[in-house]
Amino acid sequence: RGAVLFEQRKLPCSMLSYLACLKILEHQQSTGSNVFDRADLSRILYAIARVLHDKEEYHDALHMYQRALAHQRALAVDSGKPSLDVITTLCNISRVHHLSGEIDASLAANREVLDLATTLVGGKMEHPFLIHRLKVEGNILVEAGRMEDAMRTFVEAARRCSEDGRDRMMAA
């Protein structure tokens, strides 16, 4: 229900729905219930963070993203493979840090995204997502006035493009 309300942009109602789910999951966790599911908890924490993020409550959003990330990382360790959920949450953490003016924290989260995504795509350095994240990093560096670092990052992104993809990269 919270997801439908979120899509309808009814953020306060969506938040109430997610918080009710969170209370139930936390109660199950505290009682040692065998119905407790860490994956459900990580999804609800992430959803709450997204609502807060969209409401521009960045400090609280960051806190909820961090809580979700802790559970997502544990799930990834259990599965033994890189997690798209971890990467997605880190992208949002990077964005929230950026919006909050915390450039170094934003760049660190984005660097972790690049590292994990590189592993997830099997080291395929020319993958469009990796190129996109390099452009994001370059843009953050430009905003921070670190032009030399930005140019190095943009050059790296351009090197990763195939010949026919370079024109598309410059247009994006």
C-alpha positions as CSV (number, residue, x, y, z in Angstrom):
1,R,0.0,0.0,0.0
2,G,2.8,2.4,0.8
3,A,4.3,1.9,-2.6
4,V,1.1,2.8,-4.4
5,L,0.7,5.9,-2.2
6,F,4.3,6.8,-2.9
7,E,3.7,6.5,-6.7
8,Q,0.6,8.7,-6.3
9,R,2.9,11.3,-4.5
10,K,0.8,11.0,-1.4
11,L,4.0,11.1,0.7
12,P,2.5,11.6,4.2
13,C,0.1,8.7,3.7
14,S,2.8,6.6,2.2
15,M,5.1,7.3,5.2
16,L,2.4,6.2,7.7
17,S,1.9,3.0,5.8
18,Y,5.6,2.3,5.8
19,L,6.0,3.2,9.4
20,A,3.3,0.8,10.4
21,C,5.1,-2.0,8.5
22,L,8.3,-1.0,10.2
23,K,6.8,-1.3,13.6
24,I,5.5,-4.8,12.8
25,L,8.8,-5.9,11.5
26,E,10.7,-4.5,14.4
27,H,8.4,-6.2,16.8
28,Q,8.9,-9.5,15.0
29,Q,12.6,-9.0,15.2
30,S,12.6,-8.2,18.9
31,T,10.5,-11.2,19.8
32,G,12.7,-13.6,17.7
33,S,9.7,-14.5,15.5
34,N,10.5,-17.0,12.8
35,V,8.4,-14.8,10.4
36,F,10.9,-12.0,10.6
37,D,12.6,-11.3,7.3
38,R,15.7,-9.1,7.0
39,A,14.9,-8.5,3.3
40,D,11.5,-7.1,4.1
41,L,13.0,-4.9,6.8
42,S,15.6,-3.6,4.4
43,R,13.0,-2.8,1.7
44,I,10.8,-0.9,4.2
45,L,13.7,1.1,5.6
46,Y,14.7,1.9,2.0
47,A,11.1,3.0,1.2
48,I,11.0,5.2,4.3
49,A,14.3,6.8,3.2
50,R,12.9,7.4,-0.3
51,V,9.9,9.2,1.1
52,L,12.1,11.3,3.4
53,H,14.4,12.0,0.4
54,D,11.5,13.2,-1.7
55,K,10.3,15.4,1.1
56,E,13.8,16.9,1.2
57,E,14.3,15.8,4.8
58,Y,17.9,14.8,3.9
59,H,19.3,14.2,7.4
60,D,16.6,11.7,8.3
61,A,16.7,10.2,4.8
62,L,20.4,9.6,5.2
63,H,19.9,7.9,8.5
64,M,17.2,5.6,7.1
65,Y,19.4,4.8,4.0
66,Q,22.2,3.9,6.3
67,R,20.0,1.5,8.3
68,A,18.7,-0.1,5.1
69,L,22.2,-0.4,3.8
70,A,23.4,-2.3,6.9
71,H,20.7,-4.9,6.3
72,Q,21.3,-5.0,2.5
73,R,25.0,-5.5,3.1
74,A,24.3,-8.4,5.4
75,L,22.0,-10.0,2.9
76,A,24.7,-9.5,0.2
77,V,27.3,-11.3,2.4
78,D,24.8,-14.1,3.0
79,S,24.2,-14.5,-0.8
80,G,27.9,-14.3,-1.6
81,K,27.4,-11.9,-4.5
82,P,27.3,-8.1,-5.1
83,S,23.9,-6.6,-4.5
84,L,22.0,-4.2,-6.8
85,D,20.1,-3.0,-3.7
86,V,23.3,-2.0,-2.1
87,I,24.4,-0.1,-5.2
88,T,21.0,1.6,-5.5
89,T,21.0,2.7,-1.9
90,L,24.6,4.0,-2.2
91,C,23.6,6.0,-5.3
92,N,20.9,7.6,-3.2
93,I,23.3,8.2,-0.3
94,S,25.7,9.9,-2.7
95,R,22.9,12.1,-4.0
96,V,21.7,13.1,-0.5
97,H,25.3,13.9,0.6
98,H,25.6,16.0,-2.6
99,L,22.3,17.8,-2.0
100,S,23.5,18.5,1.6
101,G,26.7,20.0,0.4
102,E,28.8,17.1,1.7
103,I,30.9,16.7,-1.4
104,D,33.6,14.4,0.0
105,A,31.0,12.0,1.4
106,S,29.1,12.1,-1.8
107,L,32.2,11.3,-3.8
108,A,33.1,8.5,-1.4
109,A,29.7,6.9,-1.8
110,N,29.9,7.2,-5.5
111,R,33.3,5.6,-5.6
112,E,31.9,2.7,-3.7
113,V,29.1,2.5,-6.2
114,L,31.7,2.3,-9.0
115,D,33.7,-0.4,-7.2
116,L,30.6,-2.6,-6.5
117,A,29.0,-2.0,-9.9
118,T,32.3,-2.9,-11.6
119,T,32.2,-6.3,-9.8
120,L,28.5,-6.8,-10.6
121,V,29.1,-6.3,-14.3
122,G,32.0,-8.6,-14.3
123,G,34.7,-5.9,-14.8
124,K,33.1,-4.7,-18.1
125,M,34.6,-1.2,-17.8
126,E,32.6,0.2,-20.8
127,H,29.2,-0.6,-19.2
128,P,26.9,2.4,-19.6
129,F,26.1,2.5,-15.8
130,L,29.7,2.8,-14.9
131,I,30.2,5.6,-17.5
132,H,27.1,7.4,-16.2
133,R,28.4,7.2,-12.6
134,L,31.8,8.6,-13.8
135,K,29.9,11.5,-15.3
136,V,28.0,12.1,-12.1
137,E,31.3,12.1,-10.3
138,G,32.8,14.6,-12.8
139,N,29.8,16.9,-12.4
140,I,30.1,16.9,-8.6
141,L,33.8,17.7,-8.9
142,V,33.0,20.6,-11.3
143,E,30.5,22.0,-8.7
144,A,33.2,21.7,-6.0
145,G,35.6,23.7,-8.2
146,R,38.0,20.7,-8.6
147,M,38.3,21.1,-12.4
148,E,41.5,19.1,-12.8
149,D,40.0,16.1,-11.0
150,A,36.7,16.6,-13.0
151,M,38.6,16.6,-16.3
152,R,40.4,13.4,-15.4
153,T,37.1,11.8,-14.5
154,F,35.4,12.9,-17.8
155,V,38.4,11.7,-19.8
156,E,38.1,8.3,-18.0
157,A,34.4,8.2,-18.9
158,A,35.2,9.0,-22.5
159,R,37.9,6.3,-22.7
160,R,35.4,3.7,-21.6
161,C,33.0,4.6,-24.4
162,S,33.0,2.6,-27.6
163,E,33.5,4.6,-30.8
164,D,29.8,4.8,-31.6
165,G,28.9,5.5,-27.9
166,R,31.1,8.6,-27.6
167,D,28.6,10.8,-29.4
168,R,25.8,9.6,-27.1
169,M,28.0,10.2,-24.0
170,M,28.6,13.8,-25.0
171,A,24.9,14.4,-25.6
172,A,23.9,13.0,-22.2
